[in-house]
Amino acid sequence: MRILVCIKQINDNGDMNRFDEFALEEALKIKEKAEKQQQTPGNSVSVDVITAGKSNSFKIIRRAFGMGADSGFLIVLKTKEKATEYIPPFTIASLLSAVADKMHYDLILTGIMSQDMMHGQTGPMLAELLNFPCATGVTKIRFPVKNNFIQVERELENGFIECLEIKLPALLTIQAGINIPRYPSLSNLLAAEQKTIMTRKETDIFPHRGGVKEFYVSIETPEKTRDGLVLEGDLAGRVNQLLNFFKKHDLN
């Protein structure tokens, strides 16, 4: 079984998107369960990670190696000098699919969203491009896989849980809190320096960025449109302040 985890670097310090950490931890837990059942043929699991970002995004791949990932892919984006350049989820999903489609993965995991943009769109778009069934907000994955189907639970509104049986290959977006992500081990971090990160440039995959569905226009701070009122003093004083406020605004 081959698992791919999509991860994102959210700053130049090498911090991994915290939602992706849950996805990676879940993939590693599946791998460890398979290793415990190794006496049964066909239970071998490998975990790869992939990211699309700046040339220094290899930092989170090294961190993923430290957590236990086997291989890593880096797609170097064609970026402009503007720090505010916006790269749509569809562009990222298209690049990820171009690599993932050739590697024939059984299961792809992503975080439910990125903590910087908070779109939650890249995973479902990637599933659509690969023609994979998709479940979002997954809170539990049952392993082992039975008859090429995987059972999952996903979070719905009002505390409801939906139980699904999904045929592989499939894509799951993982909800925060499904597990407790591990810290990279020192031995794995040292070994990670010796691992090769497979790197491709966006221009090698798509010479001309096309199919853009949305464009960055501007970012503005919302204007202040109203003030709050803090009632001070003793109880009688606060009551009088509140009554005066009602009278002033004709709220009788």
Secondary structure as GFF3:
##gff-version 3
##sequence-region A 1 252
A	DSSP	beta_strand	2	6	.	.	.	ID=ss1
A	DSSP	alpha_helix	18	36	.	.	.	ID=ss2
A	DSSP	beta_strand	46	53	.	.	.	ID=ss3
A	DSSP	three_ten_helix	55	57	.	.	.	ID=ss4
A	DSSP	alpha_helix	58	67	.	.	.	ID=ss5
A	DSSP	beta_strand	71	76	.	.	.	ID=ss6
A	DSSP	alpha_helix	89	103	.	.	.	ID=ss7
A	DSSP	beta_strand	107	111	.	.	.	ID=ss8
A	DSSP	alpha_helix	122	130	.	.	.	ID=ss9
A	DSSP	beta_strand	134	146	.	.	.	ID=ss10
A	DSSP	beta_strand	149	155	.	.	.	ID=ss11
A	DSSP	three_ten_helix	157	159	.	.	.	ID=ss12
A	DSSP	beta_strand	161	167	.	.	.	ID=ss13
A	DSSP	beta_strand	170	174	.	.	.	ID=ss14
A	DSSP	alpha_helix	186	192	.	.	.	ID=ss15
A	DSSP	beta_strand	198	201	.	.	.	ID=ss16
A	DSSP	alpha_helix	202	205	.	.	.	ID=ss17
A	DSSP	alpha_helix	235	248	.	.	.	ID=ss18
###
